[in-house]
Amino acid sequence: MTTDCKNIPWSLRVAATLLVTLTACTSDPSPTDSVTAVTAAVNAPGSPDTYAVIDCLLPGQIHQLGKHTTFVTARRPVRTTGENCAIRAGEYVTRDRADYGTSLKTWLADAQTGSAEGQYYVATLYENGDGKVVPPDYRQAAEWYRKAAEQGDKRAMIGLGRLYEQGLGLSKDPEQAFTWFRKASGLSEGAFSSLANTQVPQAKDLGFDGPSLEVIDPPLVRTRGIQPRPDDLAIPVDTGVQRSVTGRVLAPAGLQTLLVNGEKITPSDNGVFTATLRALRSASDELLIQILAKDTQDKQTTMKFTLKAKGALQPTTPIPKQDIDGFGRYHALVIGNDQYTHWPKLKNAISDATAIAKVLEERYGFQVRLLKDAGRTQIMKALNQYTKELTEKDNLIIYYAGHGHLEQGIERGYWISVDAETDDNSEWVRLSDVTDQLQLISAKHVMVVADSCFSGKLTRSLSLAQMKPGLTDEERFEVLKQLAQERVRTAMSSGGVKPVLDAGGSGHSVFAEAFLGVLEDNVMILEARRLFDAIHARVISNSQKMGATQIPTYDPINMAGHESIGDFIFVPQTPKNRRG
């Protein structure tokens, strides 16, 4: 239902999932126990402001020159928490994005000495402005991004590519955007060419590859068989229930026709399409599906698979043990707030959080810390603890479900802690503070899943790569391994910057129901972009049935250290690869 969003003008219920995929080392003697560490941190005394990210000036270092001369170097800027700055005897003003001058002064001198890190932070300050009085200066941002990018800073490469892509401070130039994104990706030539939306726009001519097809939702199961046959690809479904199948078509030369069992289908701008199929009448009933795509060159591709009753399939084991070691360890912080003191109580936030915690732990092997009805102090302590505990061998998820608020004009978003007042923001959690924490967390891949009204304000539009349809299992796995090596900060929102549905009739929100369903159905190593495509189709379909139109989005998180076109990777457990 939509009542919570409608009754609160600036309601923001955020579900944030920070997902990191990194190279694991099976010889590590002591894997991180994040649940114990985060639990201890949440229960420890202390102010949440201690864990806010600030710009800190550390004291200069004392150097000895010969026997009789000593000197002190200039003070050094660093972005860290207030707690860490105090321990290191640093000087700071609690960081406020409205305090533009203080932050710029802290980093500008360092940038002018040639520090790539300083140049990157100066660029982000110019790109943001102060949110109130000082507007963004995109031309200056581009200059500083370029200086840092030319020194190899991947975050700056992405920033510069974004400005070229959107025509901010620079002439809009897709080829330059492509060039900088490619440099930042770190992918090999072969892997990069396997991504569907990393092609430089070209004039239409002959010589393009023909169209390619893939099924996104529900996932196909490859059944056992010595010789491949059309029905070796199958979808298990319940009998007596009408089923929709979602897929994606890629046609570099332009799509002329798309048919599903002879019926013409119109895909979305990014090639995603949905077809409604008849229900299976019995456990022995089957339905053969044929999809045909023809491009403007008259090249065509077909794909066949079968709908079969659940229980009639014997899928092969999709993930051998030796294949998953490179994807790292997985952790999750899951937050659900229902029982608000001053805001209207919610019905499904804790239910959503509990179910997601369960599927992440049981199906994907995450170490999960679940917080119910959390205050600002607990949330900030938990986030800060992950900056201390995790390394580049760890993956992290943070999921938040609860109320929120969006300030118009400055477009500042907040998570609302369970004891926060409606007219006093001192106990609200600023999304910019969460973003700052993401820069300090060592995990490479961070994905925020935000199931809330106006949750899209956490992100900034930017091209995200996705794999081309039609890759073999071996080709796809090689690309996944490449994607798993790059630092990524992305967010999946349940409805962009518009109100979203709170209930879907199953005890969960429409978005959470889709998120859970796709993860539970999945039997393969799954990149987040593919997860999103499946969720996107389910949410639109189910919301329209309820008389609304809810459109999820998936973009990089703004100013969180996004460096690459990589993606977060989910690795489901099987008896052979279950993590000890």
Beta strands, then each sheet from edge to edge (+ up, - down):
strand 1: 53-58
strand 2: 62-65
strand 3: 69-72
strand 4: 76-81
strand 5: 91-92
strand 6: 212-217
strand 7: 221-222
strand 8: 233-237
strand 9: 243-250
strand 10: 255-260
strand 11: 263-264
strand 12: 272-277
strand 13: 286-295
strand 14: 300-309
strand 15: 329-336
strand 16: 367-372
strand 17: 394-401
strand 18: 404-407
strand 19: 412-416
strand 20: 428-430
strand 21: 445-450
strand 22: 488-493
strand 23: 526-527
strand 24: 553-556
strand 25: 569-570
sheet 1: 4+ 1- 5+
sheet 2: 2+ 3-
sheet 3: 6+ 9- 12+
sheet 4: 7+ 8- 14- 13+ 10- 11+
sheet 5: 16+ 15+ 17+ 21+ 22+ 24-
sheet 6: 18+ 19- 20+
sheet 7: 23+ 25-
end
